[in-house]
C-alpha cells in the first residue's frame, strides 16, 4: 500500500510566531539587565582609575619631597613609574573623556572630565567633575 500522504517538514506559521514571541519576551527582560551590568562595569572601572591616579600622585608627592605636580604631564613621561597614560573617565551622563581640568580649588563643575587642583592648599586633589549620580545614588564628584 502506497501512502499518498507526503511527509511534512518545517514549522507552521503559528509555531514560528510563538517562538518569536518567546524570544522577544526574553529579550525584553534581559536587555535592560545587560545595560545595567555594562554601566556598573564602567563605573567600577572609573573608580579604579581614580584610585590609580591618586596612588600615582601620592608616590610622586613622596618622591619629590612633598610637592605635587602642577600638571599631570610629569607622571606620564615615557618609562614613568607613576602612570603610562591619562585614562578616560566614564560617567553615564557625559560618556567618556580624557580631559583634565586644572583648577585652583575643588569645585562642582559638571563637565564629565577629571578635575585636578594644581596649586594652593588643596593641591594634589583629583576627582571626577560630575554632579550626576552613579547606580548607587552617589554623586561622582564625592569619590
PAZAPA-4460 file (N, C-alpha, C; in steps of 0.05 Angstrom, whole numbers, plus 32768, in hexadecimal, padded with zeros to 4 digits):
% residues 143
    n_x    n_y    n_z   ca_x   ca_y   ca_z    c_x    c_y    c_z   seq   type   mol
   8011   7FE9   8000   8000   8000   8000   8012   8019   8000     1      X     A
   800D   8029   7FED   801D   8042   7FEA   800E   8058   7FF6     2      X     A
   801C   8067   8007   8010   807D   8015   800F   8095   8003     3      X     A
   7FF9   80A1   8002   7FF7   80BA   7FF2   7FFD   80D3   8002     4      X     A
   8001   80CF   801B   8008   80E6   802D   8025   80EC   802A     5      X     A
   802B   8105   8027   8047   810E   8026   8051   8114   8042     6      X     A
   806A   810E   8046   8076   8114   8060   8078   8132   8063     7      X     A
   806F   813C   807A   8070   8159   807F   808B   815F   808C     8      X     A
   8097   8175   8084   80AF   817E   8091   80AD   819C   8095     9      X     A
   80BC   81A6   80AA   80BB   81C2   80B0   80A7   81C9   80C5    10      X     A
   80A5   81E3   80CA   8093   81ED   80DF   807B   81FC   80D2    11      X     A
   8065   81FC   80E0   804E   820B   80D6   8052   8228   80DE    12      X     A
   8043   8239   80D2   8044   8256   80D8   803E   825B   80F6    13      X     A
   802B   824D   8101   8023   8251   811D   803B   8249   812F    14      X     A
   8048   8233   8129   805F   822A   813A   8075   823F   8138    15      X     A
   807A   824A   8121   808F   825E   811E   8088   8277   812E    16      X     A
   806F   8280   812D   8066   8298   813C   8069   8294   815A    17      X     A
   8063   827C   8164   8066   8276   8180   8083   8278   8188    18      X     A
   8095   826C   8179   80B2   826D   817F   80BC   8289   817E    19      X     A
   80B4   8299   816B   80BD   82B5   8169   80B2   82C6   8181    20      X     A
   809A   82C0   8189   808F   82CE   81A0   809E   82C7   81BA    21      X     A
   80A5   82AE   81BD   80B5   82A6   81D5   80D0   82B4   81D4    22      X     A
   80DD   82B4   81BD   80F8   82C2   81BB   80F5   82DF   81C1    23      X     A
   80E0   82EC   81B7   80DC   8309   81BD   80D8   830E   81DB    24      X     A
   80C9   82FD   81E8   80C5   8301   8205   80DF   82FD   8214    25      X     A
   80EE   82E9   820E   8108   82E5   821B   811B   82FD   8216    26      X     A
   811B   8307   81FE   812C   831E   81F7   8123   8337   8207    27      X     A
   8109   833B   820A   8100   8352   8219   8108   8350   8236    28      X     A
   810A   8338   8241   8112   8335   825D   8130   8338   8260    29      X     A
   813F   832C   824D   815C   832B   8250   816B   8344   8248    30      X     A
   8162   8352   8234   8171   8369   822A   8175   8380   823E    31      X     A
   8161   8388   824E   8166   839C   8262   817A   8393   8277    32      X     A
   817A   837A   827E   818D   8370   8292   81A9   8370   8287    33      X     A
   81AC   836A   826E   81C7   836B   8261   81D1   8387   8260    34      X     A
   81BF   839A   8259   81C6   83B6   8259   81D0   83C0   8274    35      X     A
   81C2   83B8   8289   81CB   83C0   82A4   81E5   83B3   82AC    36      X     A
   81EA   839B   82A3   8203   838D   82A9   821A   839C   829B    37      X     A
   8216   83A4   8283   822B   83B3   8274   8230   83CE   8282    38      X     A
   821B   83DB   828A   821E   83F5   8298   822D   83F1   82B2    39      X     A
   8226   83DC   82C1   8233   83D7   82DB   8251   83D1   82D7    40      X     A
   8257   83C2   82C1   8273   83BC   82BB   8282   83D6   82B5    41      X     A
   8276   83E7   82A5   8283   8401   829E   8287   8412   82B7    42      X     A
   8274   8413   82C8   8276   8422   82E1   828C   8417   82F3    43      X     A
   828E   83FD   82F5   82A3   83F1   8306   82BE   83F7   82FA    44      X     A
   82C0   83F6   82E0   82DA   83FC   82D2   82E2   8419   82D8    45      X     A
   82CF   842B   82D7   82D6   8447   82DC   82DF   844B   82F9    46      X     A
   82D2   843F   830C   82DB   8441   8328   82F7   8435   832B    47      X     A
   82FC   841F   831D   8317   8412   831F   832C   8424   8313    48      X     A
   8325   8431   82FC   8338   8444   82EF   833E   845C   8301    49      X     A
   8329   8466   830F   832D   847C   8321   8340   8474   8338    50      X     A
   833C   845C   8342   834E   8452   8357   836A   844F   834D    51      X     A
   836E   8446   8335   8389   8443   8329   8397   845E   8327    52      X     A
   8388   8472   831D   8393   848D   831A   839B   8498   8335    53      X     A
   8389   8495   8349   838F   849E   8364   83A8   8491   836F    54      X     A
   83AB   8477   836A   83C3   8469   8374   83DC   8473   8366    55      X     A
   83DA   8479   834C   83F1   8484   833D   83F8   849F   8348    56      X     A
   83E4   84B0   834E   83EA   84CA   8359   83F7   84C8   8375    57      X     A
   83EE   84B5   8385   83FA   84B1   839F   8418   84A8   839C    58      X     A
   841D   8497   8389   8439   848E   8385   844A   84A6   837B    59      X     A
   843F   84B6   8369   844E   84CD   835F   8453   84E1   8376    60      X     A
   843F   84E5   8387   8442   84F7   839E   8458   84EE   83B0    61      X     A
   8459   84D4   83B5   846E   84C9   83C7   848A   84CB   83BA    62      X     A
   848B   84C5   83A0   84A5   84C6   8392   84B0   84E2   838E    63      X     A
   849F   84F6   838F   84A7   8512   838A   84A5   8524   83A2    64      X     A
   84A9   8518   83B9   84AB   8527   83D2   8493   8538   83D9    65      X     A
   847C   852D   83D6   8464   853B   83DE   8459   854F   83CA    66      X     A
   845F   854B   83B0   8455   855E   839C   8444   854E   8388    67      X     A
   842C   8558   8383   841B   854C   836E   8422   8558   8354    68      X     A
   841E   854A   833E   8424   8556   8323   840F   856B   831D    69      X     A
   8418   8580   830E   8405   8595   8305   83F4   858B   82EF    70      X     A
   83FC   8576   82E1   83EC   8569   82CC   83F2   854B   82CE    71      X     A
   83E2   853B   82C2   83E7   851E   82C3   83FB   8514   82AF    72      X     A
   8405   8526   829E   8419   851F   828A   8431   8510   8295    73      X     A
   843D   8519   82AC   8455   850B   82B6   844F   84EE   82BD    74      X     A
   8436   84E8   82C3   842F   84CC   82CA   842D   84BB   82B1    75      X     A
   842B   84C7   829A   8425   84B9   8281   843C   84B7   826E    76      X     A
   8454   84BD   8277   846C   84BC   8266   8471   849F   825E    77      X     A
   847C   849A   8246   8483   847E   823F   8495   8471   8254    78      X     A
   848F   8459   825B   849E   844B   826F   8497   8453   828C    79      X     A
   8483   8464   828F   847C   846E   82AA   8473   8457   82BC    80      X     A
   847A   8458   82D5   8471   8444   82E8   8456   844B   82F4    81      X     A
   844B   8462   82ED   8432   846B   82F8   841A   8463   82E7    82      X     A
   8418   846D   82CF   8402   8467   82BD   840D   8464   82A1    83      X     A
   83FE   8456   8290   8406   8453   8274   83F5   8465   8262    84      X     A
   83DE   846C   826B   83CC   847C   825B   83B6   8488   826D    85      X     A
   83A9   849D   8263   8392   84A7   8271   837B   8495   8268    86      X     A
   8370   8488   827B   835A   8475   8275   8340   8484   8274    87      X     A
   832F   847D   8261   8315   848B   825F   8303   8486   8277    88      X     A
   82F5   849B   827E   82E0   8499   8292   82C6   8494   8284    89      X     A
   82B5   8483   8290   829B   847D   8284   8285   8483   8298    90      X     A
   8272   8493   828F   8259   8497   829F   8242   8493   828C    91      X     A
   822C   8489   8296   8214   8485   8285   820B   849F   8278    92      X     A
   820B   84B4   8287   8201   84CE   827C   8213   84DA   8267    93      X     A
   822D   84D7   8269   8240   84E4   8257   824E   84D2   8244    94      X     A
   824D   84B8   8248   825C   84A6   8237   8279   84A4   8240    95      X     A
   828B   84A2   822D   82A7   849D   8233   82B7   84B6   822C    96      X     A
   82CB   84BD   823D   82DC   84D4   8238   82F7   84D0   8245    97      X     A
   830C   84D9   8237   8327   84D8   8242   8331   84F4   8249    98      X     A
   831F   8507   8249   8326   8523   8250   832D   8526   826D    99      X     A
   8340   8537   8273   8347   853E   828E   8344   855C   8291   100      X     A
   8334   8565   82A4   8331   8581   82A9   8341   8589   82C2   101      X     A
   8355   859A   82BD   8366   85A4   82D3   8359   85BC   82DF   102      X     A
   8352   85BA   82F9   8343   85D0   8306   8351   85D7   8321   103      X     A
   834C   85EE   832B   8359   85F7   8344   834C   85EB   835E   104      X     A
   8334   85E0   835B   8326   85D5   8373   8311   85C0   8369   105      X     A
   830B   85AE   837B   82F6   859A   8375   82DC   85A8   8370   106      X     A
   82CE   85A1   835A   82B5   85AE   8353   82A1   8599   834A   107      X     A
   8289   85A2   8345   8273   8590   833D   826C   8594   8320   108      X     A
   8280   859A   830F   827B   859C   82F2   8270   8581   82E8   109      X     A
   825E   8583   82D6   8251   856B   82CB   825A   8567   82AE   110      X     A
   8274   8561   82AA   827F   855F   8290   8284   8542   8287   111      X     A
   8284   852F   829A   828A   8513   8293   82A7   850D   828F   112      X     A
   82B9   851F   8297   82D6   851B   8294   82E3   8516   82AF   113      X     A
   82FD   8511   82AF   830C   8510   82C8   8310   852D   82D1   114      X     A
   830E   8532   82EB   8315   854C   82F6   832E   8548   8307   115      X     A
   8341   855A   8305   835A   8558   8314   8361   8574   831F   116      X     A
   8365   8575   8339   836D   858E   8346   838C   858E   8345   117      X     A
   8397   85A2   8337   83B4   85A2   8333   83C3   85B7   8344   118      X     A
   83B4   85C8   8353   83C1   85DC   8364   83B2   85E0   837E   119      X     A
   83BF   85EC   8391   83B1   85F4   83A9   83AF   85DD   83BE   120      X     A
   839D   85E2   83D1   839B   85D0   83E8   838F   85B5   83E0   121      X     A
   837F   85B4   83CB   8373   859B   83C2   8383   858D   83AC   122      X     A
   839B   8595   83A7   83AB   858A   8391   83AD   856C   8394   123      X     A
   83AB   855E   837D   83AD   8541   837C   8392   8533   837D   124      X     A
   837C   8542   8380   8362   8536   8380   8359   8530   8364   125      X     A
   834F   8518   835F   8344   8511   8345   8329   8504   8349   126      X     A
   8316   8509   8338   82FB   84FF   833A   82EE   84FF   831F   127      X     A
   82D6   84F3   831E   82C6   84F3   8306   82B4   850B   8306   128      X     A
   82B5   851C   82F2   82A5   8534   82F1   8289   852D   82E6   129      X     A
   8279   8522   82F6   825E   851B   82EE   824C   851B   8307   130      X     A
   8236   8529   8305   8223   852B   831C   820C   8517   8319   131      X     A
   820C   8507   8304   81F8   84F2   8301   81FE   84DB   8314   132      X     A
   81EB   84C8   8316   81EF   84B2   8328   81F5   8498   8319   133      X     A
   8203   8486   8327   8208   846C   831C   81F1   8459   8322   134      X     A
   81F4   8440   831C   81DE   842C   8321   81D7   842A   833E   135      X     A
   81E9   8430   8350   81E4   842F   836D   81D9   8448   8378   136      X     A
   81D5   845D   8367   81CA   8476   8370   81DE   848A   837B   137      X     A
   81F8   8485   8378   820C   8496   8383   8216   84A9   836D   138      X     A
   821A   84C2   8373   8225   84D5   835F   8242   84CE   8358   139      X     A
   8248   84D0   833F   8263   84CA   8335   8278   84DB   8343   140      X     A
   8272   84F4   8347   8287   8506   8352   828C   8502   8370   141      X     A
   827E   84EF   837C   8282   84E9   8398   8296   84D2   839C   142      X     A
   829F   84C5   8387   82B2   84AF   838A   82CD   84BA   8390   143      X     A
***
